[in-house]
Amino acid sequence: MSSIVPGPQKKIEEEIAAALAGGKPLSTGDLNTSAAPKEELVGLDDWPQSLRTTVEADHARVTALAGNRRKTADLALPAVVRGLDELLNQIADRLQADKPGLLRKPTSPAPEVPLSDLAELLGIPTDELTPPGRSEHRTALRTIKQLRTQLKDLEDHSRLTRLVTFTVRLALVLDAVPDATAALAPPALSRFAEAAPDYQWDWPFAQRLEFWQQTHHTLTNR
């Protein structure tokens, strides 16, 4: 965070560490009493708590960036990091629950939404939807572990936007269609780890939010 003097930078690093350790999530106002009031987002009332708080925290960050208030955007980082860490942990837990095994037969019903449609929502080409195996499962869990580790040093806002875009979209789909986790999480994580292009990275926040809301509505009202 080159725009912050050493004192405040150390404070933010401490807050990120506390957030990852399970401390109380902080808002921009908690760290800067002169910050402008946060604009409330609408249409998120029926979202899972972890997803809603992550999106709200990221909204505060990107709003500050849009107003050339870099220091305020930096102060929003701990809340965004905490939200991402929780979402990635939830995805890992779901993967662990769906751990493949040579002698284990699937017990969950097939998702009501075709996998090809879910893959399209995540930007995954259908030819990458191969039957999940143990190696893909292990690789996916390692990737999640690496991403959670990287959160401790994540200071680049462009990189953070890419991670938020990826994690929120994947978490939305898997929360609505958990039975698709084993088939979708490994290729999605693999594509992100390999920096495969994502058409949503350059979208403004409002456009990404609209897509997320439409995705949530479509999948939870099917």
ZINOR-V813441 format. One record per residue. N is the residue number from 1. RES is the residue in one letter. PHI is phi in degrees with one decimal (NA if undefined). PSI is psi as a letter, one per 20 degrees, with the letter a starting at -180 (NA if undefined). NEAR is the number of other C-alpha atoms within 12 Angstrom. Layout:
# ZINOR-V813441
N:RES:PHI:PSI:NEAR
N:RES:PHI:PSI:NEAR
This chain:
# ZINOR-V813441
1:M:NA:m:24
2:S:-63.7:h:14
3:S:-83.5:i:18
4:I:-110.7:p:20
5:V:-69.4:q:13
6:P:-51.9:g:12
7:G:-58.7:f:12
8:P:-59.3:h:20
9:Q:-62.4:g:24
10:K:-62.5:h:18
11:K:-61.1:g:21
12:I:-66.7:g:36
13:E:-60.8:h:28
14:E:-66.5:h:21
15:E:-67.4:h:32
16:I:-63.9:g:38
17:A:-62.0:g:28
18:A:-66.5:h:22
19:A:-63.4:g:28
20:L:-68.3:h:32
21:A:-85.9:j:18
22:G:96.6:j:18
23:G:-71.8:r:17
24:K:-64.3:p:17
25:P:-66.2:p:32
26:L:-108.9:q:31
27:S:-95.5:r:37
28:T:-57.9:h:36
29:G:-64.7:h:21
30:D:-63.8:h:21
31:L:-97.7:i:25
32:N:-146.7:n:20
33:T:-66.4:i:13
34:S:-91.2:j:12
35:A:-65.5:q:23
36:A:-67.1:q:19
37:P:-56.8:q:16
38:K:-76.2:p:24
39:E:-70.9:p:17
40:E:-79.8:p:16
41:L:-88.3:q:23
42:V:-115.4:q:16
43:G:85.0:j:17
44:L:-112.9:j:23
45:D:-60.4:h:17
46:D:-96.9:j:17
47:W:-79.9:q:29
48:P:-57.7:q:24
49:Q:-55.7:g:18
50:S:-63.3:h:32
51:L:-69.6:g:39
52:R:-63.7:g:32
53:T:-66.8:h:30
54:T:-65.9:g:42
55:V:-65.9:h:44
56:E:-65.0:g:37
57:A:-66.3:g:39
58:D:-69.6:h:44
59:H:-61.4:g:35
60:A:-61.3:h:37
61:R:-66.1:g:39
62:V:-71.5:h:35
63:T:-64.3:g:31
64:A:-65.2:g:28
65:L:-62.1:g:24
66:A:-63.6:h:17
67:G:-94.2:j:14
68:N:58.3:k:14
69:R:-109.5:m:21
70:R:-62.1:g:26
71:K:-65.0:h:30
72:T:-64.3:h:38
73:A:-62.7:g:39
74:D:-63.0:h:43
75:L:-68.5:h:43
76:A:-82.6:i:44
77:L:-57.4:g:51
78:P:-56.3:g:45
79:A:-67.8:h:43
80:V:-66.8:g:47
81:V:-61.6:g:50
82:R:-61.1:g:38
83:G:-63.4:g:41
84:L:-63.8:g:47
85:D:-61.1:g:41
86:E:-66.7:g:34
87:L:-65.4:g:37
88:L:-63.5:h:42
89:N:-64.8:h:27
90:Q:-66.2:h:31
91:I:-64.7:g:42
92:A:-62.9:g:35
93:D:-62.1:g:24
94:R:-65.6:h:31
95:L:-63.2:g:35
96:Q:-63.1:h:22
97:A:-67.7:h:21
98:D:-103.2:k:30
99:K:-58.9:p:30
100:P:-76.4:q:24
101:G:-148.3:q:18
102:L:-63.9:h:11
103:L:-105.1:j:8
104:R:-102.0:p:12
105:K:-92.7:q:11
106:P:-59.7:p:19
107:T:-110.9:i:11
108:S:-88.3:q:16
109:P:-68.9:q:12
110:A:-66.2:q:16
111:P:-61.7:q:23
112:E:-68.1:h:19
113:V:-89.6:p:24
114:P:-55.6:p:20
115:L:-57.3:h:31
116:S:-62.6:h:22
117:D:-69.8:g:23
118:L:-65.8:h:35
119:A:-62.2:h:30
120:E:-63.4:h:24
121:L:-60.6:h:33
122:L:-93.9:j:38
123:G:73.7:k:30
124:I:-98.1:p:31
125:P:-60.8:q:22
126:T:-62.4:h:21
127:D:-73.3:i:13
128:E:-95.1:j:24
129:L:-88.1:n:30
130:T:-101.5:q:20
131:P:-55.6:p:22
132:P:-68.0:q:27
133:G:-126.8:a:22
134:R:-64.4:h:22
135:S:-65.7:g:19
136:E:-64.6:h:28
137:H:-64.4:g:33
138:R:-63.7:g:25
139:T:-63.0:g:24
140:A:-62.6:g:36
141:L:-65.7:h:34
142:R:-64.5:h:23
143:T:-63.4:g:28
144:I:-61.5:g:37
145:K:-60.8:g:24
146:Q:-64.7:g:22
147:L:-63.7:g:34
148:R:-67.0:h:31
149:T:-67.1:g:20
150:Q:-65.6:h:23
151:L:-60.1:h:33
152:K:-64.2:h:29
153:D:-117.9:j:25
154:L:-80.2:o:31
155:E:-119.2:i:29
156:D:-86.7:o:20
157:H:-68.3:h:30
158:S:-65.7:g:18
159:R:-65.0:h:20
160:L:-65.4:h:31
161:T:-60.7:g:34
162:R:-64.1:g:31
163:L:-69.4:h:37
164:V:-62.8:g:43
165:T:-56.8:g:37
166:F:-66.4:g:39
167:T:-68.9:g:40
168:V:-63.3:g:44
169:R:-64.8:g:43
170:L:-65.2:g:42
171:A:-64.3:h:47
172:L:-61.0:g:44
173:V:-66.9:g:43
174:L:-71.3:h:40
175:D:-67.0:h:29
176:A:-79.1:h:27
177:V:-130.4:m:34
178:P:-60.9:h:32
179:D:-67.2:i:28
180:A:-92.8:j:39
181:T:-57.3:g:41
182:A:-62.4:h:41
183:A:-84.5:h:39
184:L:-101.7:h:45
185:A:-62.7:g:52
186:P:-59.1:g:40
187:P:-66.5:h:36
188:A:-64.1:g:45
189:L:-66.0:h:41
190:S:-63.1:g:27
191:R:-63.3:g:24
192:F:-67.2:g:30
193:A:-62.4:h:24
194:E:-89.7:j:12
195:A:58.7:k:16
196:A:-64.0:p:19
197:P:-57.0:q:18
198:D:-127.5:p:25
199:Y:-66.5:i:19
200:Q:-90.8:i:27
201:W:-58.7:h:25
202:D:-94.1:j:16
203:W:-71.8:q:18
204:P:-67.7:r:21
205:F:-56.0:g:29
206:A:-59.3:h:21
207:Q:-71.2:g:17
208:R:-65.0:g:27
209:L:-62.2:g:30
210:E:-61.5:g:21
211:F:-63.7:g:23
212:W:-61.1:g:33
213:Q:-66.0:g:29
214:Q:-64.3:g:21
215:T:-61.8:g:30
216:H:-60.4:g:33
217:H:-62.8:g:20
218:T:-63.4:g:19
219:L:-77.1:h:25
220:T:-91.5:i:21
221:N:-118.4:k:14
222:R:-76.6:NA:13
